[in-house]
């Protein structure tokens, strides 16, 4: 059983914001070999108050029995509980899907980096991220780049699903989607809403479900090819750029199987979710 802390910036109920965090979270909750120990909120898709309220609403509406703790710039609650769990329970995986603020604060509060089994993140770019001719700014690493630099200098087993790797794995929401599980039905209206908004912004209806791919790496690392890379930190993180250097060694897994990642993830949610 894989023990996971989900640290995310969920905005499933917020207009103008993505719902990939919710997809990743509900996928892991539906996975039979995963034990989600706690959920912590950060910021990125929106501010930390809005993220927390969106996350709280989802957890309450779906009767999810997992502790939720608020984090970010103005709350130490998430970082404190993250530190305590990592320092007292073995083999904890941290899945970081928003800013790295909570992980950085947990470390400065005394979390032992050697006790983190793995830090899995979605974020960062290896080259300019373009979609339909428009440049997309990196979000997760760059929005609190000082925390990202600190975290990457302390934790050793770092696995990053980059924005570039996510671009090839998309999901076209059916015109009249009919889902079986309460989890997928909860996301249905937001999937339709985000499809329309994504189409207006990028003239594209296939969604990139970024964070879900990072969750998939936790459950099925055999679907990926690991690619170790030595990177330079410092000012590069202000752009989320994973440039070659000598400051930290990270793994940039790439999906290499012929499995349709989005179809696989949705099937797991439909079978294992409520």
ZAMARGU-4260 file (C-alpha; in steps of 0.2 Angstrom, whole numbers, plus 5000, padded with zeros to 4 digits):
<rodrens>
0) 5000/5000/5000 | 5007/5017/4995 | 5005/5030/5008 | 5002/5048/5000 | 5000/5066/5005
5) 4991/5076/4992 | 4997/5094/4992 | 4987/5103/4979 | 4978/5119/4973 | 4961/5112/4969
10) 4949/5124/4960 | 4936/5112/4953 | 4922/5123/4958 | 4930/5140/4952 | 4926/5147/4935
15) 4941/5151/4925 | 4951/5138/4934 | 4957/5121/4929 | 4951/5105/4938 | 4966/5093/4935
20) 4970/5093/4954 | 4953/5086/4958 | 4956/5073/4944 | 4972/5068/4952 | 4965/5067/4970
25) 4949/5057/4965 | 4960/5045/4955 | 4971/5041/4970 | 4957/5039/4981 | 4950/5027/4969
30) 4966/5017/4968 | 4965/5001/4978 | 4984/5001/4982 | 4985/5019/4988 | 4981/5025/5006
35) 4979/5044/5005 | 4984/5050/5023 | 4980/5068/5021 | 4976/5082/5009 | 4984/5099/5011
40) 4980/5115/5001 | 4992/5127/4993 | 4989/5140/4980 | 4993/5142/4961 | 4977/5140/4951
45) 4969/5153/4963 | 4973/5161/4980 | 4975/5149/4995 | 4958/5154/5003 | 4948/5150/4987
50) 4958/5134/4985 | 4954/5128/5002 | 4936/5132/5001 | 4935/5123/4984 | 4944/5108/4991
55) 4933/5108/5007 | 4917/5108/4997 | 4923/5094/4986 | 4928/5083/5001 | 4912/5087/5011
60) 4900/5084/4995 | 4909/5067/4992 | 4910/5062/5010 | 4929/5059/5008 | 4935/5053/5025
65) 4953/5060/5024 | 4960/5075/5035 | 4961/5092/5026 | 4973/5105/5031 | 4975/5123/5025
70) 4992/5129/5019 | 5000/5142/5009 | 5008/5159/5014 | 4997/5163/5028 | 4994/5146/5036
75) 5006/5134/5044 | 4993/5121/5047 | 4997/5110/5032 | 5015/5111/5034 | 5014/5106/5053
80) 5004/5091/5049 | 5015/5086/5034 | 5030/5087/5045 | 5022/5077/5059 | 5016/5063/5048
85) 5033/5061/5038 | 5043/5061/5054 | 5032/5048/5063 | 5027/5036/5049 | 5038/5027/5036
90) 5037/5028/5017 | 5027/5043/5014 | 5026/5050/4997 | 5022/5068/4994 | 5012/5073/4979
95) 5015/5091/4975 | 5002/5098/4963 | 5003/5117/4967 | 5016/5128/4974 | 5030/5120/4984
100) 5026/5131/4999 | 5020/5118/5011 | 5034/5106/5008 | 5047/5120/5011 | 5038/5126/5027
105) 5037/5108/5033 | 5056/5106/5030 | 5060/5122/5039 | 5049/5116/5054 | 5059/5101/5056
110) 5053/5088/5043 | 5067/5076/5040 | 5070/5076/5021 | 5078/5059/5022 | 5061/5051/5028
115) 5052/5057/5012 | 5051/5041/5002 | 5047/5051/4986 | 5042/5069/4981 | 5032/5068/4965
120) 5027/5084/4957 | 5018/5091/4942 | 5027/5107/4935 | 5042/5114/4928 | 5046/5115/4909
125) 5061/5109/4899 | 5058/5121/4885 | 5045/5135/4881 | 5027/5128/4883 | 5017/5132/4868
130) 4999/5127/4865 | 4990/5131/4848 | 5004/5144/4845 | 5001/5153/4862 | 5014/5152/4876
135) 5008/5145/4892 | 5017/5151/4908 | 5024/5138/4920 | 5014/5139/4936 | 5018/5127/4950
140) 5037/5129/4953 | 5038/5148/4948 | 5024/5155/4959 | 5035/5152/4974 | 5052/5149/4966
145) 5062/5152/4982 | 5052/5137/4991 | 5055/5127/4975 | 5074/5130/4976 | 5074/5126/4994
150) 5064/5110/4992 | 5075/5104/4978 | 5091/5107/4987 | 5085/5096/5002 | 5075/5081/4996
155) 5084/5068/4986 | 5071/5057/4978 | 5062/5070/4967 | 5051/5065/4952 | 5044/5078/4941
160) 5031/5076/4927 | 5034/5092/4917 | 5022/5102/4908 | 5030/5097/4892 | 5027/5079/4895
165) 5009/5082/4900 | 5005/5091/4883 | 5003/5075/4873 | 4990/5067/4885 | 4973/5074/4883
170) 4955/5070/4886 | 4940/5075/4875 | 4925/5076/4886 | 4910/5067/4877 | 4896/5079/4871
175) 4884/5071/4883 | 4895/5062/4896 | 4887/5048/4906 | 4898/5042/4920 | 4894/5029/4933
180) 4904/5034/4949 | 4899/5049/4960 | 4917/5055/4958 | 4916/5057/4939 | 4898/5064/4940
185) 4904/5077/4953 | 4917/5082/4940 | 4905/5082/4925 | 4899/5099/4926 | 4916/5106/4929
190) 4923/5096/4914 | 4910/5103/4903 | 4913/5121/4910 | 4932/5120/4908 | 4930/5112/4890
195) 4921/5128/4885 | 4933/5140/4893 | 4948/5130/4886 | 4940/5131/4869 | 4938/5150/4870
200) 4956/5153/4876 | 4965/5140/4865 | 4953/5135/4852 | 4955/5117/4858 | 4942/5106/4866
205) 4954/5092/4871 | 4959/5095/4889 | 4976/5093/4896 | 4974/5085/4913 | 4991/5089/4920
210) 4991/5084/4938 | 4982/5067/4934 | 4998/5061/4925 | 5009/5064/4941 | 4996/5054/4951
215) 4998/5040/4938 | 5016/5040/4940 | 5013/5035/4959 | 5002/5021/4955 | 5010/5014/4939
220) 5028/5019/4937 | 5031/5005/4925 | 5021/5015/4912 | 5035/5028/4912 | 5053/5028/4908
225) 5064/5037/4921 | 5076/5050/4915 | 5088/5057/4928 | 5094/5075/4925 | 5106/5086/4934
230) 5098/5104/4935 | 5103/5121/4940 | 5092/5130/4953 | 5092/5149/4958 | 5084/5161/4946
235) 5079/5147/4934 | 5065/5142/4945 | 5057/5160/4943 | 5052/5153/4926 | 5050/5135/4932
240) 5064/5131/4919 | 5073/5114/4922 | 5090/5119/4915 | 5105/5108/4915 | 5117/5111/4929
245) 5125/5105/4945 | 5113/5110/4959 | 5101/5095/4960 | 5098/5078/4953 | 5080/5075/4948
250) 5070/5062/4938 | 5059/5068/4923 | 5049/5052/4920 | 5041/5051/4902 | 5025/5040/4898
255) 5031/5027/4886 | 5018/5014/4886 | 5004/5013/4873 | 4991/5014/4887 | 4979/5029/4885
260) 4983/5038/4901 | 4967/5047/4902 | 4956/5032/4898 | 4965/5022/4911 | 4963/5035/4925
265) 4945/5037/4921 | 4942/5018/4921 | 4950/5017/4938 | 4939/5031/4945 | 4924/5023/4938
270) 4928/5006/4945 | 4935/5011/4962 | 4927/5028/4966 | 4911/5030/4975
</rodrens>
